[in-house]
Amino acid sequence: MSASLSACSNTEDSTQPKQSQVAVAKDSALAAMVPARFKGGVNVASGVYAPMEMLTESGKFTGFDYDLGQAIGGKLGIGFRFENQDFDTIIPSLQSGKHNIIINGMNDTAERQKTLDFVDYFHAGMAILVKKGNPDHVGTVLDLCGKSVAVAKATVQSDLMKTESRKCPGVGKPAMKLVEVPAETDAQLAVRASKATADVLDAAPAEYAAVTAGSGKLFEVVHDSQHPGGYAPVNTGIGVLKKDHDLTLALQAALKSLIQDGTYKQMLAKYKLTPYAIDAALINGKA
């Protein structure tokens, strides 16, 4: 998750999310792995980053991350209590004891691994969002050479497109025309107004925008067969303090079970996130 990127698509075009109903049977062997201090459940630091986490009209959590948390909790026989937390305070909230784990579309990075261990459950990069019907026939990132590309300022997407644009002369095309805007919603508006051919943003919110904006009639995501997980993909994981490694192992085992029984892929499909599945439950990117 890029903290400087707006979490939601254009709200005037988005359907109101409904709270998910997730029921997964308790696995006694997995439940036995839960440390005694967490038998009463875990407090989850989260936020709003559609479609990973969303809030219903009544303020209750829903979204892929919420569903995954409820499914893992079901396997372990404990409750997962999601609470809305500002992203820049989310790690301190674990360190203070207010929360026990983080599920908030958080990227598993080397810097964050100095403080946390991650149970990785998602692998995605950046995606290209274009008008419905893809009128400019964009198939790969280099098809954007010579075209206008909208990106939110001061994001990794902006940095990526500046790097990709430098490759354009090598394929005999002019550089991209980057349109840097204050927020992600502005980038989508630029595409809608034909001020930009494409918007480049994180894959998960791109997929959400394609499904919800204008009831799915405004945008589509370009799926590059050479980059099925998006461009510059990274792992996303459940963050756990290193001192709670026993809990990390229980979470990993539960996720592994959800992958094996097909529940994990069913939840991904529900949110149109199948291309970003992981094949195995890893800790810090390692088996």
PEKA-V938104 format. One record per backbone hydrogen bond with DSSP energy under -1.0 kcal/mol. CO is the residue of the C=O (numbers start at 1). NH is the residue of the N-H. Records with the same first field share a line. If there is no record, write none. Layout:
BEGIN
CO->NH + NH
END
This chain:
BEGIN
2->5
10->13
27->31
28->32
30->33
31->34
35->38
36->39
38->41
42->81
43->100 + 101
44->83
45->103
46->85
49->52 + 53
51->64
52->65 + 66
53->49
54->62
56->59
60->56
62->54
63->67
64->68
65->69
66->70
67->71
68->72
69->73
70->74
71->75
72->76
73->77 + 78
75->27
79->42
81->44
83->46
86->89
87->90
89->93
91->94 + 95
92->96
93->98 + 99
94->97
101->45
102->239
106->237
109->113
111->114
112->115 + 116
115->242
117->240
118->284
119->238
122->236
124->234
125->203
126->231
127->201
128->222
129->199
130->220
131->134
134->137
140->143
141->144
142->145
144->147
147->177
148->197 + 198
149->179
150->200
151->181
155->159
156->160
157->161
158->162
159->163
160->164
161->165
162->166
164->167
165->168
168->171 + 173
169->172
177->149
179->151
181->153
183->187
184->188
185->189
186->190
187->191
188->192
189->193
190->195 + 196
191->194
198->150
199->129
201->127
202->206
203->207
204->208
205->209
206->210
207->211
208->212
209->213
212->215
213->216 + 218
214->217
218->132
220->130
224->227
227->230
229->125
231->126
234->124
235->108
236->121 + 122
238->119
239->102
240->117
241->244
244->248
245->249
246->250
247->251
248->252
249->253
250->254
251->255
252->256
253->257
254->258
255->259
256->260
257->261
258->264
262->266
263->267
264->268
265->269
266->270
267->271
268->273
269->272
273->276
274->277
276->123
282->120
283->286
286->283
END
